[in-house]
Amino acid sequence: MDMTRTSLNGHALNGASAAAAAPVDTRPGVDDELDRGQLELQDRHALRRVQGLSTELHDITEVEYRSLRLERVVLIGVWTTGTQQDADNSLLELKQLAETAGALVLEGLTQRRSRPDPATYVGSGKAAELHDIVESTGADTVICDGELAPGQLRQLEDIVKVKVIDRTALILDIFAQHARSKEGKAQVELAQLTYLLPRLRGWGEALSRQAGTSGGGNGGVGLRGPGETKLETDRRRINTRMAKLRRQLSHMAVARDVKRDRRRTRQVPAVAIAGYTNAGKSSLLNRLTGAGVLVEDALFATLDPTVRRARTPDGRGFTLSDTVGFVRHLPHQLVEAFRSTLEEVTDADLILHVVDGAHPDPEQQIASVRQVFAEIGASDIPELIVVNKVDAADPLLLRQLRTRYPDAVEVSAHTGAGVDALLRAIAGALPTFDREVSVLLPYDRGDLVSRVHQEGRILSEEHTGEGTALHAWVPPLLAGQLDRYVTAMR
């Protein structure tokens, strides 16, 4: 069977004949539904080149933080459901992840299968083809668009003869590059160790050596012990390190909880900015508050949450929290390790779900983010969809999003378009205050005047000879402290 290979610049290449197709099991009940027009024989036994995945060199050198040697990688994906366009979009996202990690993408290939091969992910024949492609391109790494089992990882490496990593390991590597705070670094290390623990394996005899016992004395002086293999020793050390990291993170979470409780006590509404990675969340935070948060055209540029104050057009104060971005198939280890950080989302009064309007498949991003909301218990929190990057979006896609999400707000954090409408929408979605008060505060109670400005919504303010006259909406707790200064409503 001939396999047509299309180069990344769009020109067709005449490829050699592919390996003969494996015999198809025609017994009744064997993949009947899948074979009935869904999986053609040619699709199931061919690797398909995905166009546009080659990394241009200038795209890499413009990014300052990539100081390490660029790895040359080949991407491989297996798609079992959905359309070919869905599979291509997933591999394009893997390309962005690889470039963010500092890799040079040489090739991208997909294969249609009913399910990933349990032994080598792509099947032994396609793994041999992949080995030939790795040799011809000079790649030193293969990245698989999925999470590989330890056995799949080992067997695929044995065939292709270069390093193989999966999507989860790639995302963990990006997190490790971008972590800056002590808490962020601890969270990433915990996630990496959780992923590594079941994947420890010996390299030849390196991890299978056993320390000599007191009887045999094979290890010599100082090495006689209980007879642990090096693999067992490494597992024990990793478990000890993970326990220490969990203790550290639990202590760090206390400070975050204190700050969050202080905001709850003062009843300042909390708004969390969440969404897909690289959707423009940090840019939107900067546009709304002037926070000056790092903005970078790279996936997972933000790992440490940032909280800033903002005000609605009618003067109500609220907090805005910038959170880590989500991605399809977000590794479970990361969700667990970053649970304390994601509490900024679960404890919010309102979630600004930022969507990349310039992405070719924004609805898939929305579904992936909502899946993470369900995992962290944030599904019941009020959600306001914000379609960002409308200045670069496809008008047809925008019309589809308007039809599907009529209450969504369209903005451009880059140009500032739609930001005023977004602030009005936030004001309408925030919890309402219960008490309207009219008070005359003495000049020695400037602390209360300041709290009314921070926590309430001022309707009128006047400085008189006796003090500051305020007419405002305030939270119930603050209203109780103002009761002794209440005057007649004007």
C-alpha positions in Angstrom: 0.0 0.0 0.0 1.5 3.4 -1.0 1.6 6.1 1.6 1.6 9.7 0.3 3.8 11.9 2.5 3.2 15.6 2.4 6.0 17.8 3.4 5.5 20.6 5.9 5.7 23.3 3.2 2.8 21.7 1.3 4.7 20.0 -1.5 4.0 16.3 -2.2 6.8 13.8 -1.8 6.8 10.3 -3.4 7.2 8.0 -0.5 8.2 4.4 -0.6 5.6 1.8 -0.4 4.4 1.3 3.2 4.6 -2.1 4.9 2.0 -4.6 3.9 -1.2 -4.2 5.8 -1.8 -6.6 8.6 -4.5 -9.2 7.9 -7.9 -8.0 9.0 -9.8 -10.2 11.4 -13.1 -10.9 9.6 -14.8 -12.8 12.4 -18.2 -11.6 13.4 -18.2 -9.1 16.3 -14.6 -8.0 15.9 -14.6 -4.2 15.6 -17.9 -4.5 13.6 -19.1 -0.9 14.3 -15.7 0.6 13.8 -15.0 -1.2 10.6 -18.4 -0.2 9.1 -17.2 2.8 7.2 -15.6 4.6 10.1 -12.0 3.3 9.8 -10.9 2.6 6.3 -8.1 0.2 5.9 -5.8 2.8 4.5 -6.4 5.2 7.4 -5.7 2.5 9.9 -2.4 1.4 8.4 -0.9 4.8 7.4 0.9 7.6 9.2 -0.3 10.9 8.0 1.9 14.0 7.9 0.4 17.1 9.4 1.2 20.2 7.5 2.6 23.4 9.1 4.3 21.8 12.1 7.9 22.6 11.3 9.4 25.2 13.7 11.0 28.2 11.9 14.3 29.1 13.6 13.4 32.8 14.1 10.4 31.7 16.1 12.7 30.1 18.6 15.5 32.7 18.9 13.0 35.5 19.7 12.1 33.8 23.0 14.7 34.9 25.6 14.2 32.2 28.3 15.2 29.3 26.0 18.8 29.2 26.9 19.1 25.4 26.8 20.1 23.5 23.6 17.1 23.0 21.4 16.0 19.4 21.1 15.0 18.2 17.6 11.7 16.5 18.0 9.1 14.5 15.9 5.5 14.5 17.1 3.3 11.5 16.8 -0.4 11.3 17.6 -3.1 8.5 17.5 -6.7 9.6 17.1 -9.5 7.3 17.9 -12.6 9.6 17.9 -13.6 12.9 16.3 -12.5 14.2 13.0 -9.2 14.6 11.2 -9.4 18.3 12.0 -9.7 17.6 15.7 -6.6 15.4 15.5 -4.7 18.1 13.6 -5.7 20.7 16.1 -4.5 18.5 19.0 -1.1 18.0 17.3 -0.8 21.7 16.5 -1.3 22.3 20.2 1.4 19.7 21.0 3.7 21.7 18.6 3.0 24.9 20.6 3.8 23.0 23.8 7.0 21.6 22.4 8.2 25.0 21.2 7.3 26.5 24.6 9.6 23.9 26.1 12.4 25.0 23.8 12.2 22.2 21.1 12.6 22.4 17.4 9.8 20.6 15.7 10.8 18.7 12.6 7.8 16.5 11.8 4.2 15.9 12.9 2.4 12.6 12.2 -1.0 11.2 13.1 -2.4 7.7 12.8 -6.0 6.6 12.8 -6.7 3.6 15.0 -9.6 2.1 16.9 -7.5 2.3 20.0 -3.8 3.0 20.8 -1.6 -0.1 20.6 -1.2 -1.4 24.2 2.5 -2.3 23.5 4.0 0.5 21.4 1.2 3.1 21.2 1.3 3.1 17.3 1.8 -0.5 16.6 5.0 -2.3 15.8 5.0 -1.7 12.0 4.3 2.0 12.4 6.9 2.2 15.2 9.5 0.9 12.7 8.3 3.6 10.2 8.7 6.1 12.9 12.3 4.9 13.5 13.1 5.5 9.8 11.6 9.0 10.0 13.6 9.8 13.1 16.8 8.7 11.4 16.1 10.6 8.2 15.3 13.9 10.1 18.1 13.6 12.6 15.6 13.9 15.5 16.7 13.1 19.1 13.3 13.0 20.8 9.8 11.7 20.0 6.8 13.3 21.7 3.6 11.4 21.8 0.2 13.2 22.0 -1.1 11.2 24.9 -0.1 9.7 28.2 1.9 6.5 27.7 2.0 3.6 30.1 5.5 2.7 31.4 5.5 -0.4 29.2 4.6 1.6 26.1 7.3 4.1 26.8 10.0 1.5 27.2 9.1 -0.6 24.1 8.7 2.4 21.8 12.1 3.7 22.9 13.6 0.3 22.2 12.3 0.6 18.6 13.0 4.2 17.7 16.3 4.3 19.5 15.9 7.9 20.8 14.3 9.4 23.9 10.5 9.2 24.0 8.3 11.4 26.2 4.5 11.9 26.3 2.3 14.9 26.6 2.2 14.8 30.4 6.0 14.8 30.7 6.1 17.7 28.3 3.6 19.8 30.2 5.5 19.1 33.5 8.7 20.2 31.9 7.1 23.5 30.8 5.8 24.0 34.4 9.3 23.4 35.8 10.7 26.0 33.4 8.1 28.7 34.4 7.8 28.1 38.1 9.2 31.1 40.0 7.8 31.2 43.5 8.8 28.7 46.2 5.2 27.3 46.3 5.1 27.0 42.5 8.4 25.1 42.4 7.3 22.7 45.2 4.0 22.1 43.3 5.7 21.3 40.1 8.3 19.0 41.8 5.5 17.1 43.5 3.7 16.6 40.2 6.9 15.5 38.5 7.7 12.9 41.2 4.1 11.6 41.2 4.5 11.1 37.4 8.0 9.6 37.7 7.4 7.1 40.5 5.6 4.4 38.5 7.9 4.9 35.5 11.2 4.2 37.3 13.1 1.5 35.4 16.6 0.1 35.3 19.1 1.1 32.6 20.9 -2.2 32.1 22.3 -3.2 35.4 22.3 0.4 36.8 19.2 0.0 39.0 19.2 -3.7 39.6 22.4 -3.9 41.6 21.8 -5.1 45.2 23.9 -4.0 48.1 25.9 -6.8 49.6 24.7 -8.5 52.8 26.7 -9.1 55.9 27.1 -12.7 54.9 28.2 -12.4 51.3 30.1 -9.1 51.5 29.7 -8.5 47.8 29.4 -4.7 48.2 32.5 -4.3 50.3 33.1 -2.2 53.4 30.4 0.4 53.9 28.0 -1.1 51.4 26.7 -4.1 53.4 23.0 -3.5 54.2 19.5 -4.8 53.9 19.9 -5.9 50.3 17.8 -3.2 48.6 18.1 -2.8 44.9 18.9 0.6 43.6 15.4 0.8 42.1 13.8 0.2 45.5 16.1 2.8 47.1 15.1 5.4 44.5 11.4 4.6 45.1 11.9 5.1 48.9 13.7 8.4 48.4 11.0 9.7 46.1 8.3 8.8 48.5 10.2 10.5 51.3 10.6 13.6 49.2 7.0 13.6 48.2 5.9 13.5 51.8 8.2 16.4 52.6 6.8 18.5 49.7 3.2 17.8 50.8 4.0 19.1 54.3 5.7 22.2 52.9 2.7 22.9 50.6 0.2 22.5 53.5 2.2 25.1 55.5 2.3 27.5 52.5 -1.5 27.1 52.0 -2.1 28.6 55.5 -0.9 32.0 54.4 -3.1 31.9 51.3 -6.1 30.8 53.5 -5.5 33.7 55.9 -5.5 36.3 53.1 -8.6 34.7 51.6 -10.4 34.6 55.0 -9.5 38.3 55.4 -11.2 39.1 52.1 -14.2 37.1 53.1 -14.5 38.9 56.4 -14.4 42.2 54.7 -16.9 40.8 52.1 -15.0 42.0 49.1 -16.4 40.1 46.1 -13.8 37.8 44.4 -13.6 37.3 40.7 -11.3 34.6 39.2 -9.9 34.8 35.7 -9.7 31.3 34.4 -9.5 29.7 30.9 -7.3 27.9 28.4 -3.6 28.5 28.4 -2.5 31.4 26.2 -6.1 32.8 26.0 -4.9 36.2 27.2 -5.9 36.0 30.9 -2.8 38.0 32.2 -3.3 40.6 29.4 -6.9 41.0 30.5 -5.8 41.4 34.1 -3.3 44.1 33.1 -6.0 45.9 31.1 -8.5 45.9 33.9 -6.2 46.7 36.8 -2.8 47.9 35.4 -1.2 45.0 37.4 1.9 44.7 35.2 1.8 40.9 35.3 4.2 39.1 32.9 2.6 38.6 29.5 4.2 36.2 27.0 3.0 34.5 23.8 3.8 31.1 25.3 1.8 28.4 26.9 1.7 28.3 30.7 3.5 31.7 31.1 1.6 32.2 34.4 1.9 29.6 37.2 1.7 31.7 40.3 -1.7 33.3 41.0 -1.8 37.1 41.1 -4.6 39.0 43.0 -5.4 42.6 42.3 -8.1 45.1 43.2 -10.5 46.6 40.6 -13.7 48.6 40.6 -16.9 48.5 38.6 -18.2 51.6 36.8 -20.5 52.3 39.8 -17.6 52.2 42.3 -17.9 48.7 43.7 -14.6 47.2 44.7 -13.7 43.5 43.9 -10.6 41.4 43.6 -9.4 39.8 40.4 -7.3 36.6 40.5 -5.1 35.5 37.6 -4.8 31.7 37.6 -2.8 29.0 35.8 -4.2 28.2 32.4 -5.8 24.9 31.6 -5.2 22.6 28.6 -6.9 19.6 27.1 -5.9 16.4 28.9 -4.4 18.4 31.8 -2.3 15.9 33.8 -4.1 14.7 36.9 -0.9 15.1 38.8 -0.9 18.9 38.1 -4.5 19.2 39.2 -3.7 17.6 42.5 -0.4 19.5 43.1 -1.9 22.8 42.2 -5.1 22.3 44.2 -4.3 25.0 46.7 -3.7 27.5 43.8 -6.9 26.4 42.1 -8.8 27.3 45.2 -8.7 30.9 44.0 -11.2 29.6 41.4 -13.3 27.4 43.7 -13.7 30.2 46.3 -14.6 32.9 43.8 -18.0 34.6 43.6 -17.7 34.8 39.8 -15.5 33.2 37.2 -14.4 35.1 34.1 -13.9 32.2 31.6 -11.6 33.7 29.1 -11.8 32.1 25.6 -9.3 32.6 22.8 -11.4 33.9 20.0 -8.6 33.6 17.5 -8.2 29.8 18.1 -9.5 27.6 15.3 -11.6 25.5 17.8 -12.6 27.7 20.8 -15.5 25.4 21.7 -13.1 22.5 22.4 -11.2 24.8 24.7 -14.4 25.7 26.5 -15.2 22.1 27.0 -11.7 21.3 28.3 -11.8 24.1 30.8 -15.2 23.2 32.1 -14.0 19.6 32.6 -11.3 21.0 34.9 -13.9 23.1 36.7 -15.8 19.8 37.4 -12.6 18.2 38.7 -11.9 20.9 41.2 -15.5 21.4 42.2 -16.1 24.8 40.6 -19.0 23.8 38.3 -21.7 25.6 40.4 -19.9 29.0 40.5 -21.5 31.7 38.3 -19.5 31.9 35.0 -19.2 34.8 32.6 -17.6 33.8 29.2 -15.2 36.4 27.8 -14.2 36.0 24.2 -10.8 37.6 23.9 -8.7 38.5 20.9 -11.7 39.6 18.8 -9.4 41.9 16.8 -7.7 38.8 15.4 -10.7 36.4 15.4 -12.4 34.9 12.4 -15.8 36.7 12.0 -17.6 33.4 11.2 -16.3 31.8 14.4 -17.4 34.9 16.4 -20.9 34.6 14.9 -21.0 30.9 15.9 -19.9 31.8 19.5 -22.5 34.5 19.7 -25.2 32.0 18.8 -24.0 29.4 21.2 -23.2 31.8 24.1 -25.5 34.8 23.7 -24.4 36.3 27.1 -20.7 36.2 26.3 -18.8 39.5 26.3 -16.4 40.1 23.4 -13.2 42.0 24.2 -9.6 42.6 23.0 -7.1 42.9 25.9 -4.6 44.1 23.3 -6.6 47.1 22.0 -8.9 47.6 25.0 -12.1 47.1 22.9 -15.0 45.9 24.9 -13.4 46.3 28.3 -16.0 48.9 29.5 -18.8 46.4 28.5 -17.0 43.7 30.5 -16.8 45.8 33.6 -20.6 46.5 33.3 -21.2 42.8 32.9 -19.1 42.0 36.0 -21.0 44.6 38.0 -24.3 43.0 37.0 -23.0 39.5 37.9 -21.5 40.2 41.3 -23.4 39.5 44.5 -25.6 42.5 45.5 -25.1 44.3 48.8 -28.0 44.1 51.4 -27.8 47.4 53.2 -28.2 51.0 52.1 -27.0 53.4 54.7 -26.7 57.1 55.2 -24.1 58.0 57.9 -22.2 60.9 59.3 -18.8 59.8 60.3 -16.6 61.9 62.5 -13.2 63.0 61.1 -11.4 60.8 63.6 -13.1 57.7 62.0 -11.2 57.9 58.7 -10.8 54.1 58.9 -14.5 53.6 58.5 -14.6 56.1 55.6 -11.8 54.1 53.9 -13.6 50.8 54.4 -16.8 52.2 52.9 -14.8 53.3 49.8 -13.0 49.9 49.6 -15.9 47.6 50.3 -19.0 49.6 49.4 -20.5 51.5 46.6 -20.7 55.3 47.2 -23.9 57.1 46.1 -22.9 60.5 47.5 -20.2 62.0 49.7 -20.1 65.4 51.4 -17.6 66.9 53.9 -19.4 68.9 56.6 -18.4 70.7 59.7 -19.3 67.6 61.9 -17.7 65.0 59.7 -18.1 63.1 56.4 -21.6 62.4 55.3 -21.9 59.2 53.2 -24.8 57.6 51.4 -23.8 54.2 50.2 -24.5 50.5 49.8 -22.3 48.4 52.1 -22.0 44.7 53.2 -24.1 43.7 56.2 -21.0 43.3 58.4 -19.8 46.8 57.8 -23.3 48.2 58.1 -23.4 46.8 61.6 -20.3 48.9 62.5 -21.9 52.0 61.0 -25.2 51.7 62.8 -24.2 54.2 65.6 -23.5 56.9 62.9 -26.7 56.4 60.9 -28.6 59.6 59.9 -32.0 60.0 58.2 -32.0 58.8 54.6 -31.9 61.7 52.1 
